[in-house]
Amino acid sequence: MARDSENIEREIEQARNELAQSLDALAVRANPQRLAEDAKASALATLNKPVVRYSLVGVGVVVIAVIIKKVVS
């Protein structure tokens, strides 16, 4: 059964619309500013975990103690 030109044109228009939507979604996902904001939010979420926060405080205390010891000695 042969397709008429109106059906073919409708299918082409639908394919164009779907492609345009896909390209818009990719443009949003690949936006460098959005990627940077997501990375920043992820890093802050990791740093706000108690285990990470207290580990960094501990390392900071040790570094300060070593510096004070070298200055005093």
Number of C-alpha atoms within 10 A of each C-alpha: 3 4 7 8 9 9 10 11 11 11 12 12 12 12 12 12 12 12 12 12 12 11 12 12 11 11 11 12 12 11 10 11 11 12 13 11 11 12 12 12 12 12 11 11 10 13 15 12 10 10 10 12 12 13 12 13 11 12 11 12 12 12 12 12 12 12 12 11 10 9 8 7 6
